[in-house]
Amino acid sequence: NFDKSINYLINYFENKEEEVILVFYGDHKPAFKTIFADKYEQSIGRYETPYVIWSNYEAEFESPELISIAGLSMEILNKANINLPWYYDYISYFYEQYPVCTKRFLIDKYGEQLDVNTRNEIIDNYNIIQYDLLYKKKVIKWEVGQGGGTRGRTFRCRIATKCTSPCP
């Protein structure tokens, strides 16, 4: 049974000396196409699932009302003070600006739902980073400097080589 398994896991880590964070979430809701096809299919609620964060040490986790799983992952890694490569600073910055990013839509930090084809420098740089990490094409050159950007850094991205399909 799921509840017993979660309880076992928490009991196991509860008294460990090493700091542990557990995150539980569902990746989708059950399909309701046959019952609620008209309204539910168009609703953002179709994509919402609950999540729970537990740690064996005192830690404050903000619980945004809406957040993508990748954004939640960045939130957890930041709160855990995990030392990550510099480009994760930009990915974290992206999720501060667009807490929800799916293949169908974006939601910005003001709660406005945007079309997935929305383009600006922040979104384009995020797509380029994702492309470069996923396909290891090294099509970009990043210049990281000191300034007012994420964690005191500024980022400038430029295409270093020709991009072949698929490319952001």
C-alpha positions in Angstrom: 0.0 0.0 0.0 1.3 3.4 -1.0 0.7 5.1 2.4 2.6 2.4 4.3 5.5 2.7 1.8 5.7 6.5 2.2 5.6 6.1 6.0 8.4 3.5 5.9 10.5 5.8 3.7 10.0 8.8 6.0 10.6 6.7 9.1 13.9 5.5 7.5 15.2 9.0 6.8 13.8 10.8 9.8 16.7 10.1 12.1 19.5 10.0 9.6 22.3 12.5 10.2 22.6 13.4 6.5 20.1 16.0 5.4 17.4 14.5 3.2 14.6 16.1 1.2 11.9 13.9 -0.2 9.5 15.3 -2.9 6.3 13.4 -3.9 4.2 14.5 -6.8 1.9 13.1 -9.5 2.9 13.6 -13.1 -0.7 13.9 -14.3 -4.3 13.6 -13.3 -6.5 10.8 -14.4 -8.0 11.2 -17.8 -11.5 12.7 -17.6 -12.2 13.0 -21.3 -15.4 11.0 -21.3 -16.9 13.0 -18.4 -15.6 16.5 -18.7 -14.4 16.8 -22.3 -15.9 20.2 -22.9 -14.6 22.4 -20.1 -11.9 20.4 -18.4 -9.8 19.8 -21.5 -9.4 23.5 -21.9 -8.8 24.2 -18.3 -5.4 24.7 -16.7 -6.7 22.5 -13.9 -6.2 19.5 -16.2 -2.5 19.9 -15.6 -2.4 20.5 -11.9 -1.3 17.8 -9.5 -0.5 18.1 -5.8 3.0 17.7 -4.4 4.5 17.2 -0.9 7.9 18.2 0.3 9.4 16.6 3.4 12.8 17.0 5.0 14.5 15.6 8.0 15.9 19.1 9.0 14.3 22.5 9.4 14.0 24.0 6.0 11.5 26.5 4.6 10.1 25.7 1.3 7.8 28.1 -0.5 4.9 26.4 -2.1 3.9 28.4 -5.1 0.3 27.8 -6.2 1.4 27.0 -9.7 4.8 25.6 -10.7 6.2 23.2 -13.3 8.0 20.1 -12.1 11.2 21.5 -13.6 10.6 24.7 -11.6 9.9 22.7 -8.5 13.1 20.8 -9.0 15.1 24.0 -9.3 13.4 25.3 -6.1 14.4 22.1 -4.2 18.0 22.2 -5.5 18.4 25.9 -4.6 16.9 25.3 -1.1 19.2 22.4 -0.6 22.2 24.6 -1.5 23.4 22.1 -4.1 26.3 23.5 -6.1 25.2 23.4 -9.7 26.8 24.4 -13.0 26.3 28.1 -13.9 23.6 27.5 -16.5 21.3 26.2 -13.8 21.3 29.8 -12.4 19.7 30.8 -15.7 17.2 28.0 -15.7 16.3 29.0 -12.1 15.9 32.6 -13.3 13.7 31.4 -16.1 11.4 29.6 -13.7 11.2 32.7 -11.5 9.8 34.6 -14.6 7.7 31.7 -15.9 6.8 29.3 -13.0 4.8 27.1 -15.4 6.2 26.0 -18.7 4.5 23.1 -20.6 4.5 22.0 -24.2 1.0 23.7 -24.4 1.4 27.0 -22.6 3.4 29.2 -20.2 2.3 31.1 -17.1 4.3 34.1 -16.1 5.1 35.3 -12.6 2.0 37.5 -12.7 -0.3 34.5 -13.4 -0.9 35.4 -17.0 -1.3 32.4 -19.3 0.7 32.7 -22.5 0.7 30.8 -25.8 3.5 28.3 -26.1 4.8 30.2 -29.1 5.5 33.3 -27.1 9.0 34.5 -27.7 11.4 36.9 -25.9 15.0 36.8 -24.9 14.4 34.9 -21.6 12.4 32.2 -23.3 14.7 31.9 -26.3 17.8 31.6 -24.1 16.0 28.9 -22.0 15.1 27.0 -25.2 18.7 27.2 -26.4 20.1 25.9 -23.2 17.7 23.0 -23.2 18.5 22.2 -26.8 22.3 22.4 -26.1 22.1 20.2 -23.0 19.8 17.7 -24.6 21.5 17.2 -27.9 25.0 18.2 -26.8 25.4 20.1 -30.0 27.5 22.9 -28.5 25.7 25.4 -30.8 25.9 28.2 -28.3 28.5 30.3 -26.6 27.6 31.7 -23.2 29.2 34.8 -21.8 28.7 35.0 -18.1 29.6 38.3 -16.4 29.0 40.2 -13.2 25.9 42.3 -13.0 22.3 42.5 -11.9 21.2 39.2 -13.4 20.6 36.0 -11.5 22.7 35.7 -8.4 24.7 38.8 -9.5 25.4 37.4 -13.0 24.4 38.5 -16.4 24.1 36.1 -19.3 24.5 36.7 -23.0 23.9 33.9 -25.4 24.9 33.7 -29.1 24.8 30.9 -31.6 28.4 29.7 -32.1 27.7 27.2 -34.9 25.0 26.6 -37.4 22.0 25.0 -35.9 20.4 22.0 -37.6 16.9 20.8 -37.0 15.5 20.5 -34.4 16.7 23.8 -33.1 14.9 26.3 -30.9 
